[in-house]
Amino acid sequence: MFKISVDKEKCIGCGACVAVCDNLEIKDDGKAHLKKTEVEKEGCNKEASDTCPVQAIEVKEL
């Protein structure tokens, strides 16, 4: 299992993460939000983390 988190203070709402991972979406506040915070496999969440220009997405193995 993996825990995914988005640091709202760092997020600039550029949408790069949304372009590579369907577990994230940009909400009305202009920030990235997760659909699921815990997933069985890293999947695209790791790619979203690597893509984020401000390192606002963290993927941790539980």
C-alpha positions as CSV (number, residue, x, y, z in Angstrom):
1,M,0.0,0.0,0.0
2,F,1.1,3.6,-0.7
3,K,-0.1,6.8,0.9
4,I,-0.3,9.8,-1.5
5,S,-0.4,13.4,-0.3
6,V,-0.4,16.9,-1.8
7,D,1.1,19.8,0.0
8,K,-1.4,22.6,-0.7
9,E,1.1,25.3,0.4
10,K,3.5,24.2,-2.3
11,C,1.0,23.4,-5.1
12,I,0.8,26.0,-7.8
13,G,-2.1,24.4,-9.7
14,C,-0.1,24.0,-13.0
15,G,-2.0,20.7,-13.8
16,A,1.1,18.7,-14.8
17,C,0.1,16.0,-12.3
18,V,-3.5,15.8,-13.7
19,A,-2.1,15.4,-17.2
20,V,-0.2,12.2,-16.2
21,C,-2.5,10.7,-13.4
22,D,-6.2,10.3,-13.2
23,N,-6.0,10.1,-9.4
24,L,-5.6,13.8,-9.2
25,E,-7.8,16.7,-10.2
26,I,-7.7,20.5,-10.0
27,K,-10.5,21.8,-7.9
28,D,-12.2,25.2,-7.6
29,D,-9.4,26.5,-5.3
30,G,-6.9,26.0,-8.2
31,K,-5.0,23.3,-6.3
32,A,-4.5,19.6,-7.0
33,H,-6.6,17.2,-5.0
34,L,-6.5,13.4,-4.7
35,K,-9.4,11.2,-5.5
36,K,-7.7,8.4,-3.4
37,T,-5.1,9.0,-0.7
38,E,-4.2,5.3,-0.3
39,V,-3.6,3.0,-3.2
40,E,-2.3,-0.6,-3.6
41,K,0.3,0.3,-6.3
42,E,2.2,3.5,-7.0
43,G,1.0,3.5,-10.6
44,C,0.7,7.0,-12.1
45,N,1.0,8.7,-8.7
46,K,4.8,8.3,-8.7
47,E,4.9,9.8,-12.2
48,A,2.7,12.7,-11.0
49,S,5.1,13.2,-8.1
50,D,8.1,13.2,-10.5
51,T,6.3,15.6,-12.9
52,C,5.4,18.2,-10.2
53,P,7.7,21.2,-10.7
54,V,7.4,22.2,-7.0
55,Q,7.6,18.7,-5.4
56,A,4.1,19.1,-3.8
57,I,3.1,15.4,-4.3
58,E,4.5,12.8,-2.0
59,V,4.2,9.0,-2.4
60,K,5.1,6.9,0.7
61,E,5.0,3.2,1.1
62,L,3.0,2.0,4.1
